[in-house]
Amino acid sequence: MNTIKYILGVILSVPLLPILYFQGKLIRKRVPSLPEAKGNEGLINKGANRELRLISIGESTIAGVGVDTHNEGFTGAMARELATRFQTNIRWKVYAKSGYTAKKVVHKLIPKIEEKEVDIIVIGLGGNDAFTLNHPKRWGFHIIQLIKELRGKFTNGIIIFTNMPPIKEFPAFTWLIKFIIGNLVEILGQELEEVVINFENVFYHAQTITLKDWMEKMNVSAHPSDFFSDGVHPSKLTYQTWAKDVSDFMMSNEEIKTKIKKQLQ
């Protein structure tokens, strides 16, 4: 079904490719080139006698584009959330690169992971695979490669895939880009959901991100533009809200919660 949706999308997109290309060039001129966040590792010290080891892997959002440091980004916020919820110390590190697809992560980032033991692995991908019009089955193959590579390194680590990027919410994008790329990223998300069910200790937060839902659920009072640093990448507010959302997902999943508590024993 995902392949059929992809093919129909490609058929629809082909006549529009010149327009998409032109619009993409205009967006690149208008949107500033922001650096990745600094300080890719840290420790949340709760004064506990136990510790969880967390690594995050992915593309520009995990790389913290849009904020100055990873303490302000997704991983730092995620570590603080988990430290509070489980009343434990969290040692964290980021392995991410702006512009990377799932395939590049497998071949260029996974070999750089230095840790010998990790408890939680959080992965944020999908945006660049959508922009490169990656086929859902090829994307699924790269995700399987990624999971297997991580399993080879960390037998017992819990793997959490975050929500797919909310491309339809990006204010810098035209309605056409939101429609074509936004629909494709949702198809990739559906493929991801089908892949992870075949692996133990691998989970996907499949809920589609909408700013309206976030503001209502998290009781956040903000203008939609406040969620973006440049019309595309997240702001500090988004990273904090996103980390809380993923943490809520983990806490609502009894299997994940039980596994984490077992790791802390």
BADRENPA-612137 format. One line per 3 residues: their letters; for each residue x, y, z of C-alpha. Coordinates in nm, 2 decimals. Example, Ala and Ser with C-alpha at 12.3 -4.5 7.8 and 13.67 -1.06 7.14 Angstrom:
as> 1.23 -0.45 0.78 | 1.37 -0.11 0.71 .
END
This chain:
mnt> 0.00 0.00 0.00 | 0.28 0.24 0.08 | 0.44 0.17 -0.25 .
iky> 0.11 0.24 -0.43 | 0.08 0.57 -0.25 | 0.44 0.66 -0.33 .
ilg> 0.39 0.58 -0.70 | 0.07 0.78 -0.72 | 0.25 1.07 -0.55 .
vil> 0.54 1.05 -0.79 | 0.30 1.05 -1.09 | 0.14 1.36 -0.95 .
svp> 0.47 1.53 -0.87 | 0.65 1.48 -1.20 | 0.47 1.76 -1.39 .
llp> 0.52 1.99 -1.08 | 0.90 1.92 -1.04 | 1.01 2.24 -1.22 .
ily> 0.78 2.45 -0.99 | 0.90 2.26 -0.68 | 1.26 2.32 -0.79 .
fqg> 1.20 2.69 -0.84 | 1.02 2.72 -0.51 | 1.29 2.52 -0.33 .
kli> 1.56 2.76 -0.46 | 1.36 3.06 -0.34 | 1.32 2.91 0.01 .
rkr> 1.69 2.83 0.04 | 1.76 3.20 -0.04 | 1.52 3.32 0.22 .
vps> 1.59 3.08 0.50 | 1.93 3.14 0.67 | 2.18 2.86 0.70 .
lpe> 2.19 2.78 1.07 | 2.47 2.59 1.24 | 2.44 2.27 1.44 .
akg> 2.42 2.30 1.82 | 2.74 2.29 2.03 | 2.82 2.06 2.32 .
neg> 2.71 1.72 2.20 | 2.73 1.54 2.54 | 2.63 1.60 2.90 .
lin> 2.51 1.47 3.23 | 2.19 1.54 3.42 | 2.29 1.48 3.78 .
kga> 1.99 1.42 4.01 | 2.22 1.30 4.29 | 2.09 0.95 4.24 .
nre> 2.29 0.63 4.29 | 2.18 0.51 3.95 | 2.22 0.63 3.59 .
lrl> 2.07 0.58 3.25 | 2.28 0.62 2.94 | 2.11 0.79 2.65 .
isi> 2.23 0.86 2.29 | 2.04 1.03 2.02 | 2.09 0.98 1.65 .
ges> 1.96 1.16 1.34 | 1.94 1.45 1.11 | 1.93 1.83 1.16 .
tia> 1.66 1.83 1.44 | 1.87 1.59 1.65 | 2.18 1.79 1.55 .
gvg> 2.01 2.09 1.73 | 1.99 2.32 1.43 | 1.80 2.63 1.55 .
vdt> 1.95 2.66 1.90 | 2.30 2.74 2.02 | 2.36 2.43 2.24 .
hne> 2.23 2.08 2.28 | 2.13 2.17 2.63 | 1.86 2.38 2.47 .
gft> 1.79 2.12 2.20 | 1.60 1.80 2.19 | 1.85 1.57 2.35 .
gam> 1.92 1.80 2.65 | 1.55 1.85 2.70 | 1.48 1.48 2.67 .
are> 1.75 1.40 2.92 | 1.60 1.64 3.17 | 1.25 1.50 3.12 .
lat> 1.37 1.14 3.18 | 1.59 1.23 3.47 | 1.29 1.39 3.64 .
rfq> 1.04 1.12 3.56 | 1.26 0.83 3.67 | 1.45 1.03 3.94 .
tni> 1.78 0.91 3.80 | 2.10 1.06 3.65 | 2.11 1.07 3.27 .
rwk> 2.44 1.06 3.08 | 2.37 1.17 2.72 | 2.54 1.21 2.38 .
vya> 2.43 1.32 2.04 | 2.53 1.16 1.71 | 2.36 1.36 1.43 .
ksg> 2.43 1.55 1.12 | 2.23 1.81 0.93 | 2.13 1.68 0.58 .
yta> 2.17 1.31 0.66 | 1.93 1.04 0.54 | 1.88 0.71 0.71 .
kkv> 2.14 0.56 0.47 | 2.40 0.81 0.56 | 2.34 0.76 0.93 .
vhk> 2.40 0.39 0.89 | 2.72 0.43 0.69 | 2.87 0.75 0.84 .
lip> 2.74 0.80 1.20 | 2.69 0.45 1.35 | 3.06 0.36 1.31 .
kie> 3.15 0.67 1.51 | 2.95 0.57 1.82 | 3.21 0.52 2.10 .
eke> 2.98 0.39 2.38 | 3.01 0.02 2.47 | 2.68 0.02 2.66 .
vdi> 2.36 0.23 2.61 | 2.02 0.20 2.78 | 1.81 0.42 2.55 .
ivi> 1.86 0.51 2.18 | 1.64 0.79 2.04 | 1.64 0.83 1.66 .
glg> 1.49 1.12 1.47 | 1.49 1.08 1.09 | 1.27 1.12 0.78 .
gnd> 1.29 1.48 0.66 | 1.59 1.44 0.43 | 1.46 1.10 0.30 .
aft> 1.13 1.28 0.21 | 1.31 1.57 0.04 | 1.52 1.32 -0.17 .
lnh> 1.20 1.15 -0.27 | 1.32 0.82 -0.12 | 1.11 0.52 -0.20 .
pkr> 0.93 0.39 0.11 | 1.07 0.03 0.06 | 1.42 0.17 0.02 .
wgf> 1.37 0.38 0.33 | 1.24 0.07 0.52 | 1.55 -0.12 0.41 .
hii> 1.78 0.15 0.55 | 1.58 0.16 0.87 | 1.62 -0.22 0.91 .
qli> 2.00 -0.18 0.85 | 2.01 0.09 1.11 | 1.82 -0.12 1.37 .
kel> 2.05 -0.43 1.30 | 2.37 -0.22 1.33 | 2.25 -0.08 1.66 .
rgk> 2.15 -0.42 1.79 | 2.49 -0.55 1.70 | 2.64 -0.28 1.92 .
ftn> 2.38 -0.27 2.20 | 2.19 -0.59 2.26 | 1.96 -0.47 2.53 .
gii> 1.92 -0.10 2.45 | 1.57 0.03 2.39 | 1.53 0.20 2.05 .
ift> 1.28 0.48 2.02 | 1.20 0.64 1.68 | 1.05 0.99 1.73 .
nmp> 0.76 1.13 1.53 | 0.82 1.21 1.17 | 0.90 1.58 1.10 .
pik> 0.58 1.79 1.07 | 0.66 1.93 0.72 | 0.30 2.04 0.66 .
efp> 0.35 2.28 0.95 | 0.66 2.45 0.82 | 0.57 2.82 0.76 .
aft> 0.86 2.88 0.52 | 0.72 2.62 0.28 | 0.47 2.67 0.00 .
wli> 0.14 2.48 0.00 | 0.27 2.27 -0.29 | 0.59 2.16 -0.10 .
kfi> 0.38 2.09 0.21 | 0.15 1.88 0.00 | 0.40 1.67 -0.19 .
ign> 0.68 1.64 0.07 | 0.44 1.64 0.36 | 0.24 1.35 0.22 .
lve> 0.56 1.16 0.14 | 0.70 1.20 0.49 | 0.37 1.05 0.62 .
ilg> 0.41 0.75 0.39 | 0.76 0.70 0.52 | 0.62 0.71 0.87 .
qel> 0.37 0.44 0.78 | 0.65 0.23 0.64 | 0.85 0.28 0.96 .
eev> 0.56 0.17 1.17 | 0.54 -0.15 0.97 | 0.91 -0.21 1.01 .
vin> 0.95 -0.17 1.39 | 0.68 -0.42 1.48 | 0.92 -0.69 1.36 .
fen> 1.18 -0.61 1.62 | 1.19 -0.64 2.00 | 1.26 -0.34 2.21 .
vfy> 1.21 -0.11 1.91 | 0.93 0.15 1.93 | 0.79 0.43 1.71 .
haq> 0.60 0.73 1.83 | 0.37 0.74 1.53 | 0.15 1.03 1.63 .
tit> 0.15 1.31 1.37 | 0.27 1.64 1.51 | 0.04 1.94 1.47 .
lkd> 0.11 2.26 1.65 | -0.26 2.29 1.75 | -0.25 1.95 1.92 .
wme> 0.07 2.03 2.10 | -0.05 2.37 2.23 | -0.37 2.21 2.36 .
kmn> -0.21 1.90 2.50 | 0.09 2.07 2.66 | -0.10 2.38 2.76 .
vsa> 0.14 2.60 2.56 | 0.04 2.96 2.48 | 0.24 3.06 2.17 .
hps> 0.21 3.18 1.81 | 0.28 2.91 1.55 | 0.58 3.10 1.43 .
dff> 0.73 3.07 1.78 | 0.79 2.70 1.72 | 1.04 2.77 1.44 .
sdg> 1.38 2.93 1.44 | 1.39 3.00 1.07 | 1.06 2.88 0.93 .
vhp> 1.19 2.53 0.90 | 1.40 2.42 1.19 | 1.27 2.40 1.55 .
skl> 1.31 2.67 1.81 | 1.40 2.61 2.17 | 1.02 2.60 2.25 .
tyq> 0.97 2.32 2.00 | 1.26 2.11 2.12 | 1.13 2.14 2.47 .
twa> 0.78 2.05 2.37 | 0.89 1.77 2.14 | 1.10 1.62 2.42 .
kdv> 0.81 1.63 2.65 | 0.58 1.47 2.39 | 0.83 1.18 2.33 .
sdf> 0.87 1.14 2.70 | 0.49 1.12 2.75 | 0.48 0.85 2.48 .
mms> 0.75 0.65 2.66 | 0.57 0.69 3.00 | 0.24 0.59 2.84 .
nee> 0.39 0.27 2.70 | 0.40 0.01 2.98 | 0.65 -0.21 2.80 .
ikt> 0.90 0.08 2.76 | 0.84 0.20 3.12 | 0.90 -0.15 3.26 .
kik> 1.21 -0.20 3.06 | 1.36 0.13 3.18 | 1.28 0.05 3.54 .
kql> 1.45 -0.29 3.50 | 1.76 -0.12 3.36 | 1.77 0.10 3.67 .
q> 1.76 -0.20 3.91 .
END
